Amino acid sequence: MTKRGFKIITSGIILAILATLYSCVDDPEFPDTPSISFNSIRYIEQGSTSQFDSLIVTIDFEDGDGDLGLEPDENAPPFNERNYFSNKTGNVFNFGVETLEDLLVISDTARIDSLRDLANSNVACLFWDEEPQLTVQDQNGNSVPLDTTAYYQLNQRHNNIFIRFFNDQNNDGIIDEDTEEFNWRTINAPICSDNYDGRFPILNEDSGNTALEGSISRAMVQSVEFGAFLGDGLIKLKIYILDRAGNRSNVVETPLFTLREIRAN
């Protein structure tokens, strides 16, 4: 068997992976849909405004066909960051077939009242691309740059690891999962800043042929103290991953914890 270790720093987030790649001879019988389990969580408090706090969560994983990981520059469908839509069908826009008249753009809000309001600055940047770097076809079949605001939704398959925060905001010892979920876009300025969903790299160059198991450690780096947002109340995380085929793992939860309890010495 082969072991591979990675430590990657991207966008202020450290991702460490240790994976065991099995040969066909000793290939264990894991399902092709990835399975994960909670391993550990710890908090590193830097105590200085010039340094970053880190909340580090580690999960263990198993995958039967080893198709785990995305390269940083993999942005072609189905791993594109944003999906644009047709104003005629409501389906994802097909840039190879549909023309500019078919693209859902800001002028369509006059007749589609369910579209998000561009004037609401708190959500506009999550749904409206005001300067899209897109090329579309005109009625004559010529490729032209798009110079209007287009509607989009984030494509989940652009990332492969997803982390949700839950916090006891009322300090009553209870986490209400319906109302107490933290989305880091809502507590970091600006609202459209990055969250802690992201990518880990391809672990097996022969993806689809061999089983993998190992662990992923993700350090969520916060330039302002975590305690300023999360306080001394109870916290838990929910985590899942996707494989390259889009298969979603089970969701794992951390135990309930406070930052003080998991602070590294």
C-alpha positions in Angstrom: 0.0 0.0 0.0 1.0 3.6 -0.5 0.7 6.5 1.8 0.6 10.1 0.6 0.7 13.2 2.8 -0.3 16.7 1.8 -0.2 20.2 3.5 -1.7 22.9 1.4 -2.2 26.6 2.1 -4.9 28.4 0.0 -6.8 31.5 0.9 -5.6 31.4 4.5 -6.9 27.9 5.0 -4.6 25.0 5.7 -5.6 21.6 4.5 -3.7 18.5 5.6 -4.4 15.1 4.3 -3.0 11.7 5.0 -4.4 9.0 2.7 -3.7 5.2 2.3 -4.0 4.0 -1.3 -4.7 0.3 -1.6 -3.5 -1.9 -4.5 -6.0 -4.3 -6.2 -4.6 -7.2 -4.2 -5.4 -5.8 -0.8 -8.3 -3.6 -1.9 -10.9 -3.4 0.9 -14.6 -3.5 0.2 -15.6 0.2 0.7 -18.7 1.5 -1.0 -18.1 3.9 -3.9 -20.0 6.7 -2.1 -17.5 8.2 0.4 -18.1 7.6 4.1 -16.7 9.9 6.8 -16.4 9.9 10.6 -15.4 12.5 13.2 -11.9 12.3 14.4 -11.0 15.5 16.4 -11.3 19.2 16.8 -9.0 21.8 18.5 -8.7 25.5 18.8 -5.5 27.5 18.4 -5.8 31.0 19.8 -3.0 33.3 18.7 -3.9 36.2 21.1 -2.7 38.8 18.7 -4.5 41.0 16.2 -1.6 40.5 13.8 -2.1 36.7 13.8 -4.9 34.3 13.0 -6.9 32.1 15.2 -7.5 28.6 13.8 -10.3 26.0 14.5 -8.9 22.7 13.2 -11.3 19.8 12.5 -10.2 16.3 11.4 -12.4 13.7 9.8 -11.6 10.2 8.7 -12.8 8.9 5.3 -13.2 5.7 3.2 -14.0 5.6 -0.5 -14.2 2.4 -2.6 -13.2 3.8 -6.0 -10.8 6.5 -4.8 -12.4 9.3 -6.9 -11.8 12.0 -4.3 -10.3 15.5 -4.8 -10.3 18.5 -7.1 -7.4 20.5 -8.5 -7.4 24.2 -7.7 -7.8 25.2 -11.4 -10.6 22.7 -12.2 -13.3 25.1 -13.2 -14.9 23.5 -16.3 -18.4 21.9 -15.8 -19.4 20.1 -13.7 -16.9 21.9 -11.3 -17.6 25.4 -12.4 -18.2 27.9 -9.7 -21.4 29.4 -10.9 -24.5 28.2 -12.8 -26.3 30.7 -15.1 -29.9 30.0 -16.2 -32.2 30.2 -19.2 -35.0 32.7 -19.0 -37.1 30.4 -21.1 -36.7 27.0 -19.5 -35.4 27.9 -16.0 -32.7 25.2 -16.5 -28.9 25.8 -16.4 -27.9 27.9 -19.4 -26.2 26.0 -22.2 -23.5 28.3 -23.6 -22.9 26.1 -26.6 -26.5 26.2 -27.8 -28.5 29.0 -26.3 -28.1 32.7 -27.3 -28.0 36.0 -25.4 -31.8 36.3 -25.6 -32.1 33.1 -23.6 -29.9 34.1 -20.7 -31.6 35.1 -17.4 -30.5 38.7 -16.8 -31.4 41.7 -14.7 -34.1 42.9 -17.2 -36.0 39.7 -16.6 -36.9 40.9 -13.1 -39.7 43.0 -14.6 -41.6 39.8 -15.4 -40.2 37.2 -12.9 -41.1 38.5 -9.5 -39.4 35.5 -7.7 -35.9 36.7 -8.6 -33.8 38.1 -5.8 -33.7 41.9 -5.6 -30.5 43.4 -6.9 -31.2 46.5 -4.7 -30.7 44.3 -1.5 -27.0 44.6 -1.1 -27.0 41.9 1.6 -27.7 39.2 -1.0 -27.2 40.8 -4.4 -23.6 39.6 -4.7 -24.7 36.0 -4.0 -27.1 35.9 -6.9 -26.3 38.7 -9.4 -23.1 38.9 -11.4 -22.7 42.6 -12.3 -19.5 42.1 -14.3 -19.8 38.6 -15.7 -16.7 37.4 -17.6 -18.9 35.5 -20.1 -19.1 35.1 -23.8 -22.5 34.3 -25.4 -23.8 33.9 -28.9 -25.9 36.7 -30.5 -28.7 35.9 -32.9 -26.3 35.6 -35.8 -24.2 32.9 -33.9 -21.3 35.3 -33.2 -19.6 35.2 -29.8 -19.9 38.4 -28.0 -19.0 39.5 -24.4 -21.9 39.9 -22.0 -22.2 43.4 -20.8 -25.3 43.1 -18.6 -25.9 41.8 -15.1 -26.7 38.1 -15.1 -28.4 35.9 -12.5 -26.5 32.9 -11.1 -26.5 30.3 -8.3 -23.4 28.8 -6.8 -22.6 25.3 -8.0 -22.2 23.0 -5.1 -19.8 20.7 -7.0 -17.3 23.5 -7.3 -16.2 22.5 -3.8 -15.8 19.1 -2.2 -15.8 19.7 1.6 -18.6 21.5 3.4 -18.7 22.8 7.0 -21.6 24.3 8.9 -21.4 26.0 12.3 -24.1 25.8 15.0 -23.9 28.0 18.1 -25.9 28.5 21.3 -26.6 32.2 20.6 -29.0 32.5 23.6 -26.5 31.0 26.1 -29.3 28.6 27.4 -27.4 25.4 26.7 -29.5 24.6 23.7 -28.6 24.7 20.0 -31.7 25.3 17.8 -30.5 23.9 14.5 -33.4 25.5 12.6 -32.3 29.0 13.6 -28.8 28.9 15.0 -26.8 28.0 12.0 -23.9 30.3 11.3 -23.1 31.0 7.7 -19.7 32.7 7.6 -21.0 35.0 4.8 -23.4 36.5 7.3 -20.9 37.3 10.1 -17.8 38.3 8.1 -17.7 41.7 6.3 -18.3 41.9 3.5 -21.2 39.4 3.4 -19.9 37.9 0.1 -16.5 37.0 1.6 -15.4 33.3 1.5 -17.0 30.7 3.8 -15.2 27.6 4.9 -16.4 25.3 2.2 -13.5 24.4 -0.1 -11.5 21.9 -1.9 -9.0 19.2 -1.1 -6.7 17.9 -3.9 -6.9 14.7 -6.0 -5.6 11.9 -3.8 -5.4 9.2 -6.4 -4.1 9.7 -9.9 -5.8 6.4 -10.9 -9.1 7.6 -9.7 -11.9 5.1 -10.0 -9.6 2.0 -9.7 -8.5 1.8 -6.1 -9.9 2.2 -2.6 -8.8 5.0 -0.4 -9.0 5.7 3.4 -7.3 8.3 5.5 -8.0 11.6 7.3 -8.5 15.2 6.3 -7.6 18.1 8.7 -9.0 21.5 7.8 -7.9 24.6 9.6 -10.5 27.4 9.5 -8.5 30.6 9.9 -10.2 33.7 11.3 -8.5 37.0 11.2 -10.6 38.3 14.0 -10.8 36.2 17.2 -13.3 33.3 16.9 -14.4 34.2 20.4 -15.7 37.5 19.2 -18.3 35.6 17.1 -18.8 32.4 19.0 -18.3 33.5 22.6 -18.3 31.0 25.4 -21.4 29.2 24.4 -21.8 25.7 23.0 -20.8 25.0 19.4 -20.9 22.1 17.0 -20.0 21.6 13.4 -21.6 19.5 10.7 -19.4 18.2 7.8 -19.8 16.3 4.6 -17.8 15.8 1.4 -18.4 15.1 -2.2 -16.5 12.7 -4.6 -15.8 13.7 -8.2 -18.9 11.9 -9.4 -21.0 14.2 -7.1 -21.8 11.4 -4.6 -22.4 13.0 -1.2 -21.1 11.4 2.0 -22.9 11.0 5.2 -23.0 14.1 7.4 -21.0 13.9 10.6 -21.3 16.1 13.7 -18.7 17.1 16.2 -19.6 16.7 19.9 -20.8 19.8 21.5 -17.9 22.0 22.7 -16.8 25.4 23.8 -13.7 27.1 22.5 -12.3 27.0 26.0 -12.7 23.2 26.2 -10.8 22.6 23.0 -8.1 25.3 23.2 -4.7 24.0 22.5 -2.2 24.3 25.3 
